[in-house]
Amino acid sequence: MAVWNRARIPPARWQLDWQGIRRGEYSDRYFANGVRILTQLAHESYQFAGNSVRLAQLGLDPRLPLPIGEMEVEMQFFARRKPFTIVAGVDAALAILQEATGYFEGERFVNTARHLQVEAVHDGYRAPYAGDPMEVVPVLKVRGRYRDFAILETPILGVLTRMSRIATNTYRMLEAARGKPILFFPARFDLPQTQMYDGYAYYIGVERYNLDYNAQVPAIVSTPAQTRLWNGVAGGTTAHAMIATFLGDTVELMLQFARIMPIEVRRVALVDFDNDCVNTARAVAKAFFEQHRRALERGDQEMAQRYVLHGVRPDTSSNLVDKSLQGEPDAATLHGVNPRLIFKLREGLDTAWQEWDLPPEWREYAQQYCRAIQIVATGGFTEERIRAFEEAGAPVDVYGVGSAFFSNSTVEGTNTDFTADVVRVCVEGRWLPMAKVGRTANENPDLEPVALDALEKG
């Protein structure tokens, strides 16, 4: 699965459209054109009839008659994101090579993957890049007859690019958050079919961060599909729509949530429905503590656990200023979820117990209860915005992030596009350099040989 366990995910688990991939339905058309040309030349037993300046430069006959239709090549796949890419999607790429390398004889697909020589890193590999395309770090190398795997370049680059983008963005956001958990909330911003791959890529980013920083940050996703390739559990509490069904009564909704939902589901209240995060949070905390205290007084530990308020979540719209901030001199600049609101919310939670009618023996306990309530900040968060909150010292415990996981911009420095180049060709048993100008074959001592036919065994 990754660098930390040296395991590979077998092809069957990726649930890809193998027949469509084999037929080139997911490939740029020019690759299919190339396969058609090479296949026809192979059937004609065509021999190279041109004049190769490259062969001449290598001291060989520039008109060497070679069976072009059977040409074997070495192709390297690499990313060019500075200063590094957290690589994910390698096992998916290997699965594509295993299941879709070959050719059709009529309607029958002839798999030739066993003839390939493949080297690859593991998912979670950290691939550096300093900015020179002549000095790259290949994460996958393939040697074999080009026409057998030419059409696979597009889907292989696709899985590497998308999944590495999410893994790297996750890693960078965790760095910005200084190791605070980052909730994975982008499911609503893309096709349902991508969730399995996206959730796995997020997991790879989290675990690589944990490896590098000797941390134990949990990977927290929102849909079951996002956990299919790893041992995760989807989590979540309530939506704004549920508050609406409770006629705007956030407190009553959360009391029913606590009563009905299993104890292991965290109780996190969404507190911005009335644009009054501080007062709503305090009201939920008070109602929960009352139930919690009563359960403890009658010795019902299980019921008491149901009414532990784990957190509150402000998700204020970017066009609104929370009621707690509307009297501030600079209120016009305090839209949405911002550091000032988080400070107000923390203060409001920490002092909520002071207004409760409590016997003296419960006051210290109530104070601890309130201080243990976490703040989960959501609403338009990006790596840059998380970094700004942390630099401001905002007392956020957990960040929830959505579409920023998909960010892929040269301006923002999040571009994680992968590239593949043929860098060598096999001529009479010799592997000769044959890269386009501006590229060259690069070595990576971390590449490991991969026996594709062994992947099916998992």
C-alpha positions in Angstrom: 0.0 0.0 0.0 2.7 2.5 0.9 6.3 3.2 1.9 5.5 2.3 5.6 4.3 -1.2 4.9 5.9 -2.1 1.5 2.6 -3.7 0.4 0.8 -3.2 -2.9 -2.9 -3.0 -3.5 -4.0 -5.7 -6.0 -5.7 -4.6 -9.3 -9.2 -6.0 -8.5 -9.6 -3.5 -5.6 -9.3 -0.5 -7.9 -12.7 -1.1 -9.5 -11.6 0.4 -12.9 -13.2 -0.1 -16.3 -10.5 -2.5 -17.6 -12.2 -3.2 -20.9 -12.6 0.5 -21.6 -9.0 1.2 -20.7 -7.8 -1.6 -22.9 -9.7 -0.2 -25.8 -8.3 3.3 -25.3 -11.6 4.9 -24.3 -9.8 6.9 -21.6 -6.7 7.7 -23.7 -5.8 10.8 -25.7 -6.5 9.9 -29.3 -3.0 10.4 -30.6 -1.8 7.4 -28.5 -4.4 5.2 -30.3 -3.2 6.6 -33.6 0.4 5.6 -32.7 -0.7 2.1 -31.8 -2.6 1.7 -35.1 0.5 2.8 -37.1 2.9 0.5 -35.2 0.5 -2.4 -35.4 0.2 -2.0 -39.1 3.9 -1.7 -39.6 4.4 -4.9 -37.5 2.0 -6.7 -39.7 3.9 -5.5 -42.8 7.2 -6.4 -41.3 8.3 -2.9 -42.0 11.9 -2.0 -41.5 13.1 1.6 -40.7 13.6 3.4 -43.9 14.5 6.8 -42.6 17.7 8.6 -41.6 18.3 8.8 -37.8 20.6 11.7 -36.8 20.3 10.3 -33.3 21.8 6.9 -34.3 24.5 8.7 -36.2 25.5 10.7 -33.1 25.8 7.5 -31.2 28.2 6.1 -33.9 25.6 3.8 -35.5 24.3 3.4 -39.0 21.6 6.2 -39.3 19.7 3.9 -41.8 19.8 0.8 -39.6 16.9 -1.4 -40.7 15.0 -2.0 -37.6 11.5 -3.4 -37.0 9.8 -0.2 -35.8 6.5 -1.9 -35.1 8.2 -4.1 -32.5 10.2 -1.2 -31.0 10.9 -1.5 -27.2 11.2 1.7 -25.2 11.9 2.9 -21.7 9.4 5.3 -20.4 9.8 7.3 -17.1 6.9 9.0 -15.2 7.6 11.9 -12.9 6.1 15.0 -11.2 7.3 18.5 -11.4 5.9 20.2 -8.2 8.4 22.2 -6.2 9.8 21.4 -3.7 8.4 17.9 -3.6 5.4 15.7 -4.4 3.8 13.2 -2.0 3.2 10.4 -4.6 0.0 8.5 -4.6 -1.6 6.4 -7.3 1.4 4.2 -8.0 -0.5 1.0 -7.2 -3.3 2.1 -9.4 -0.9 2.7 -12.2 0.6 -0.7 -11.7 -2.8 -2.2 -11.8 -3.5 -0.5 -15.2 -0.2 -1.9 -16.6 -1.1 -5.4 -15.3 -4.6 -5.5 -16.6 -4.4 -3.5 -19.8 -1.0 -4.1 -21.4 -1.4 -6.0 -24.6 -3.4 -6.0 -27.8 -6.7 -7.2 -29.3 -7.1 -10.1 -31.7 -10.6 -9.4 -32.9 -12.6 -9.2 -29.7 -10.1 -11.2 -27.6 -7.6 -9.2 -25.5 -4.1 -10.7 -25.4 -2.4 -9.6 -22.2 1.4 -9.1 -22.5 2.1 -7.5 -19.1 4.4 -10.3 -18.2 6.9 -9.1 -20.8 7.3 -5.6 -19.3 10.1 -4.6 -17.0 8.7 -2.3 -14.4 10.2 -0.4 -11.5 8.2 1.8 -9.1 8.3 3.5 -5.8 5.6 2.9 -3.2 2.7 5.3 -2.5 3.6 7.9 0.0 7.0 8.4 -1.6 8.3 11.9 -1.3 9.7 12.9 -4.7 11.8 16.1 -4.7 12.0 18.5 -7.6 14.3 21.6 -7.8 12.9 23.1 -11.0 15.1 21.6 -13.7 13.2 19.2 -16.1 16.5 17.6 -16.9 16.9 16.5 -13.3 13.7 14.7 -12.3 13.0 11.8 -9.9 11.1 9.1 -11.8 8.5 7.3 -9.7 7.7 4.7 -12.3 9.7 3.2 -15.2 8.4 0.9 -17.8 10.4 -1.1 -20.4 8.7 -3.0 -23.1 7.1 -3.0 -26.6 5.7 0.4 -27.0 2.6 -0.5 -28.9 1.5 -2.8 -26.0 1.2 0.0 -23.5 1.2 3.3 -25.4 -2.5 4.0 -24.8 -2.0 3.6 -21.1 0.0 6.8 -20.7 -3.1 8.9 -20.3 -4.9 6.9 -17.5 -1.6 6.3 -15.7 -0.8 10.0 -15.7 -4.3 10.7 -14.6 -4.3 8.5 -11.5 -0.8 9.7 -10.5 -1.7 13.3 -11.0 -5.0 13.4 -9.3 -4.1 11.3 -6.3 -0.6 12.8 -5.8 -2.2 16.3 -6.0 -4.6 15.4 -3.1 -1.9 13.7 -1.1 0.5 16.6 -1.4 -2.1 19.2 -0.7 -3.1 17.2 2.4 0.5 17.1 3.6 1.0 20.8 3.0 -2.2 21.7 4.8 -1.2 19.6 7.8 2.1 21.4 7.8 0.3 24.7 7.8 -2.0 23.5 10.6 1.0 22.5 12.6 -0.3 18.9 12.9 -3.9 19.7 13.8 -6.3 17.3 12.2 -7.7 18.3 8.7 -11.2 16.9 8.0 -11.6 15.7 4.4 -14.8 17.3 3.1 -14.5 17.6 -0.7 -17.0 14.8 -1.7 -19.6 17.3 -2.8 -17.3 19.0 -5.2 -16.7 16.1 -7.6 -18.1 13.0 -9.1 -19.1 10.2 -6.7 -16.9 7.8 -8.7 -13.8 9.6 -7.5 -14.4 9.3 -3.8 -12.6 6.0 -3.3 -9.4 7.3 -5.0 -9.6 10.7 -3.3 -10.0 9.3 0.2 -7.1 7.0 -0.3 -4.9 9.8 -1.6 -5.9 11.9 1.5 -5.0 9.0 3.7 -1.6 8.7 2.0 -0.9 12.4 2.7 -1.9 12.1 6.3 0.3 9.0 7.0 3.3 10.5 5.2 3.0 13.5 7.4 2.8 11.3 10.5 5.9 9.4 9.3 7.9 12.6 8.7 6.9 14.4 11.9 6.6 11.4 14.2 2.9 12.4 14.7 -0.4 10.6 15.1 -2.8 12.8 13.3 -6.0 10.9 12.5 -7.3 10.6 8.9 -10.9 11.7 9.1 -13.2 11.5 6.0 -16.9 12.1 5.5 -18.1 9.2 3.3 -17.7 5.4 3.5 -16.6 5.2 -0.1 -13.5 7.3 0.8 -12.3 4.5 3.2 -12.6 1.5 0.8 -8.8 1.2 0.2 -7.7 1.6 3.8 -9.1 0.9 7.3 -10.8 4.1 7.9 -14.3 5.0 9.3 -16.4 7.9 7.9 -17.5 10.5 10.4 -19.8 13.4 10.7 -22.5 15.0 12.8 -25.3 17.2 11.4 -26.1 19.5 8.5 -27.7 22.9 8.3 -30.6 21.2 6.7 -31.2 19.1 9.9 -31.4 22.3 12.0 -34.0 23.6 9.6 -36.1 20.5 10.1 -35.9 21.2 13.8 -37.3 24.6 13.1 -34.0 26.3 13.7 -33.6 24.9 17.2 -29.9 23.8 17.2 -30.1 22.8 20.9 -33.0 20.4 20.5 -31.5 18.8 17.4 -28.2 18.2 19.3 -30.0 16.7 22.3 -31.8 14.3 20.0 -28.6 13.5 18.2 -26.9 12.7 21.5 -29.8 10.5 22.6 -30.1 8.5 19.4 -26.6 8.2 17.8 -24.1 5.6 19.0 -21.7 6.8 21.7 -18.7 6.4 19.5 -20.0 9.1 17.1 -18.5 12.4 18.2 -21.0 15.1 19.3 -20.0 18.3 17.3 -22.6 21.0 17.1 -23.0 23.2 14.0 -23.5 26.6 15.6 -23.8 29.2 12.8 -27.4 28.6 11.8 -28.6 31.9 13.4 -25.3 33.7 12.7 -24.8 33.7 16.5 -22.0 31.2 17.0 -21.0 32.1 20.5 -24.5 32.1 22.1 -25.6 29.0 20.2 -22.4 27.2 21.3 -23.0 28.2 24.9 -26.6 27.1 24.8 -25.7 23.7 23.4 -23.0 23.3 26.0 -25.4 24.2 28.8 -28.1 21.8 27.7 -25.5 19.0 27.2 -23.9 19.5 30.6 -27.3 19.4 32.3 -28.0 16.0 30.9 -24.4 14.9 31.5 -24.5 16.0 35.2 -27.9 14.3 35.8 -26.6 11.0 34.4 -23.5 11.1 36.6 -25.5 11.9 39.7 -27.6 8.8 39.2 -24.5 6.7 38.3 -25.3 6.2 34.6 -21.9 6.4 33.0 -23.1 5.3 29.6 -25.7 8.0 29.4 -23.3 10.6 30.7 -21.0 9.8 27.8 -23.8 10.5 25.4 -23.8 14.1 26.5 -20.2 14.9 26.2 -20.0 17.8 23.8 -16.8 17.1 21.8 -16.9 20.2 19.7 -18.6 23.1 18.0 -18.3 24.0 14.3 -18.7 27.6 13.1 -19.3 27.6 9.3 -20.4 31.3 8.9 -21.1 32.4 5.3 -18.4 34.6 3.8 -20.9 37.4 3.3 -22.0 37.6 6.9 -20.5 39.0 10.1 -21.3 37.0 13.2 -23.4 38.7 15.8 -20.6 38.5 18.3 -18.5 40.7 16.1 -21.0 43.2 14.8 -20.1 45.8 17.5 -16.4 45.7 16.6 -14.9 48.9 15.1 -13.6 46.9 12.1 -16.7 44.7 11.8 -16.9 45.3 8.1 -13.7 43.3 7.6 -14.8 40.4 9.8 -16.9 38.3 7.4 -17.2 34.5 7.6 -15.1 32.4 9.9 -12.1 34.4 10.9 -9.6 34.4 13.8 -11.4 37.0 15.8 -14.6 34.9 15.8 -12.6 31.8 16.9 -11.1 33.8 19.8 -14.6 35.0 20.8 -16.0 31.5 20.6 -13.2 30.0 22.7 -13.7 32.7 25.3 -17.5 32.1 25.3 -17.1 28.4 25.8 -14.4 28.7 28.5 -16.6 31.0 30.5 -20.0 29.4 29.8 -20.1 27.5 33.1 -19.9 30.7 35.1 -23.5 31.4 34.3 -24.8 28.0 35.2 -26.6 27.5 38.5 -24.2 24.9 39.9 -23.5 23.5 43.4 -20.0 24.4 44.4 -18.7 20.9 44.0 -19.6 20.9 40.3 -18.0 24.2 39.3 -14.5 23.0 38.7 -15.8 19.9 36.8 -18.0 22.2 34.7 -15.1 24.4 33.9 -13.0 21.5 32.7 -16.0 20.2 30.6 -16.3 23.5 28.8 -12.5 23.9 28.2 -12.5 20.4 26.6 -15.0 21.4 23.9 -13.0 21.7 20.7 -13.5 24.2 17.9 -13.8 22.8 14.4 -13.4 25.6 11.9 -14.8 25.1 8.4 -15.8 27.3 5.4 -13.5 28.0 2.5 -10.2 26.9 4.1 -7.0 26.6 2.0 -3.4 26.0 2.9 -2.8 29.7 2.9 -5.8 30.5 5.1 -4.9 27.8 7.6 -1.4 29.2 7.8 -2.9 32.7 8.5 -5.1 31.3 11.3 -2.1 29.6 12.9 0.1 32.6 12.6 -2.7 34.6 14.3 -2.7 32.0 17.1 -6.4 31.3 16.5 -7.5 28.5 19.0 -8.7 26.2 16.3 -8.5 22.5 17.2 -9.5 20.9 13.9 -9.9 22.4 10.3 -12.4 21.2 7.8 -11.4 21.6 4.2 -13.3 21.0 1.0 -12.4 21.9 -2.6 -8.9 23.1 -1.7 -7.7 19.5 -1.7 -8.2 19.6 -5.5 -6.2 22.8 -6.0 -3.8 22.6 -9.0 -2.4 26.0 -9.9 1.0 27.2 -11.1 0.2 30.5 -9.4 -0.5 29.0 -6.0 2.3 26.5 -6.3 0.0 23.5 -6.1 0.5 22.2 -9.6 1.1 18.4 -9.4 0.8 17.4 -13.0 2.8 14.3 -14.0 4.7 13.8 -17.2 5.9 10.7 -19.0 8.7 10.5 -21.6 10.3 7.8 -23.7 13.9 8.3 -22.8 15.6 5.2 -24.2 14.9 2.7 -27.0 16.3 -0.8 -27.5 18.4 -1.2 -30.6 19.9 -4.7 -31.2 19.8 -5.4 -27.5 21.3 -2.1 -26.4 19.4 0.6 -24.6 20.2 3.9 -26.3 19.2 7.4 -25.2 16.3 8.7 -27.2 14.6 11.5 -25.2 13.3 14.7 -26.7 15.5 17.8 -26.3 15.1 19.2 -22.8 14.6 15.8 -21.2 16.9 12.9 -20.3 16.8 9.6 -18.6 17.1 9.9 -14.8 17.9 7.4 -12.2 16.2 6.9 -8.8 17.8 4.4 -6.4 14.4 4.1 -4.6 12.7 2.5 -7.6 12.0 -1.2 -6.9 11.4 -4.0 -9.5 7.7 -5.0 -9.7 6.5 -8.3 -10.9 3.1 -7.4 -12.3 1.8 -10.9 -12.4 2.3 -11.2 -8.6 0.0 -8.2 -8.0 -3.1 -10.3 -8.4 -2.1 -12.2 -5.3 -2.2 -9.0 -3.3 
